[in-house]
Amino acid sequence: MLSVFLGFALASPCPTGTLTVGTDATFPPFSSKVGDQYSGYEIELGQQVATRLGCGITWVNSSFDGIFPALLSGKYDAVIASVTITDERRQSMLFSVPYMEAGQAIVQRIGDPTIPDIAGLGGKRVGVGLNTTGQYLLEPHPEVILVKYPAVDLTLSDLRAGRLDAVVGDRPVFAYMLQQSFPDLSLGTAALNSEQWGIVFAPERRDLKEAVDVALSGMVADGSLRALEEKYLGTAAATEGAASTHFRLDRLVVSLPMLALGARWTLFLSISSFLCALPMALLLAVARGSRLVLLRLPAAAWVELLRGTPLLVQVFFLYFVLPGFGISLPDATTAILALSINASAYISEILRAALGSIDAGQSEAAAALGLSRFQVLRYVLVPQAFRRALPPLTNEAIALIKESSLVSVMGMTELTRTGQELASRYADPLSIWPGVALTYFVMTLPLARLSAWMERRLSVGIRRAGD
């Protein structure tokens, strides 16, 4: 009996019982997310496929520009994210049979001269989503001035504002977004190409791909796939409200609880990272001030490496590259590690400057009293250095809160990612992003006031000591 069970488990496309599926939930009506709730055409599609395979399903929300590296590094079993099947992508990934016929279309401002095809885009600024088929379609045309965006709703906002002449993207997605919040824009009637969307798998998951193909074919045969299209794309599809080109306070108010949840994650990541960065920074500062070359030079090189490379690159390295070497960390751990390592380099320089500002006579007097070098650091130098470093450390904490937004590329639902999800969910960045900015301001203002107060206190203390 045990051998039969093991044989079944090994043959199953999801031997763990649950499929982990990556998505970018910023493409309504196909996938969107509010709080912990996913919804949309592709969400229901994935759930139905998993049910037919006898599996559960766990969704992982990720930025589209990082979703394929995460799949290939083994973080997901599959990706369902409006992915167009292309020959280039087939070289490194497997695709299911198509579940959607789509195509690229041009969006313009109503009243502008109609651009019928790609030839008409020559010399114009055209917005596209980063790493989307729209980008790949236009890249062979150097006469087109491409402007790439991390989220497609931002392309429409810039088109409305006059910073773009046109936008190119997936027709079904733009049809929904224009209906929701961009009535002053029009969708071209001509498709620029013919596309098919499929579910994506890593090359070694051919067993899962074949099982999913069977499930999708079954959905076509019994009409389930057609029912999903009618529900989300047909005349029966419900809208989220009347389209508007103006700021909507009611939509912002409804979004505030979700923004508060995102802010809670931002604070957790920032506080945890800052507390982890402090001891690392102190060790680096002491090592850089050491007389031992074997300590001083590696510490200096490490600090310069961290300060000389963008935090976003460091996040990508820890999240996407390390799994290729067999080191896969939980998302929250990866985010805190990236933020704390980066912050430690800057904090170490603050502490090093504070340590260097203490009169050398204090170290000499402490040594004359018989204190060891470690005791001098612990009881004399470090307490004074931290006191002098408090104002700039507070400023670094403020910067860390804002820099934590970069972990949104991992799909972590901190404040910035929550804003992206809500802006795409409602196709209304004009109403959502002011709320995101206000939430960051509310979080950082107390720290800014604290920093100013400590600077005043410190300056008074220094004047009294001078007297």
TAWOBEL-V536931 format. One line per field, one symbol per residue. phi: phi as a letter, one per 20 degrees, with the letter a starting at -180 (. if undefined). burial: 1 if it has 24 or more other ideal C-beta (glycine too) atoms within 12 Angstrom, else 0. A space follows every 50 residues. Layout:
# TAWOBEL-V536931
phi = ???
burial = ???
This chain:
# TAWOBEL-V536931
phi = .fffffffffeffcfenceedebdeccfeebbbcmeeebpgfffgfffff ffemdebcecebfffdffgfffenfcebccbleffcfffffcbdcfffdb ecaecedcffofgfdebfgfegmdecebffmefgfffegfdffeeecdcf bffffffffffneceaccafgfffgfffffbcfedcdfeeefadccdbed cfgedfffgfffgffffffffenffffffffdcefefedeqffbddfdff ffffeggffffffffffffffffffffgffffffffffefeeffefffff fffffffecfgfffffffedeggfdndcdggfffffffffffffffffff ffffffeegfffffffffenffffffffedefgfffffeggfffffffff gffffffffenfeeffffffffffgelbffeefffffffffffeggffff fffffffffffffffff
burial = 00000000000011000011111111111111111001111111111111 01101011111111111111111111111111111100100011111111 01111111100000100101100111111111111111001001011111 11111111110001111111111111111111001111001110111111 11001001101110110010000110011001100000010001100100 11001101101110111111111101110111111111100000000011 01100100001101111111011000001010011111111111111111 11011001000010010000000001100111011101111111111111 11111111111111111111111111111111111100110011001000 10010001000000000
